[in-house]
Amino acid sequence: MVYGRLSADNELTACRAGGLSHLTVAFPSFVLGIFVAILSLVFLCFIRAGVHDEGGADTVSNIAKLIASRIQREHKIEFGTGEHH
């Protein structure tokens, strides 16, 4: 969205006229992309693995069983808090 807006407002043309290359303008996006990729990898490999080892899967399984038993008992699914405005 940022680069589309820069292009629509001819800001990229102004950057090129000022001597900036396309790579120089795009460099912050590359850095942010690498940072987000590394952060995602850390969460996937270490944070999620730690939660899974501490019973995270059991919690999800118990919630699923609770919902399934409620559906069998009441034959309906409710979303939200039940307050009607």
Buried (B, 14 or more C-beta within 10 A) or exposed (E): EEEEEBEEEEBBEEBEEEEEEEEEBEEEEEEEEEEEEEEEEEEEEEEEEEEEEEEEEEEEEEEEEEEEEEEEEEEEEEEEEEEEE
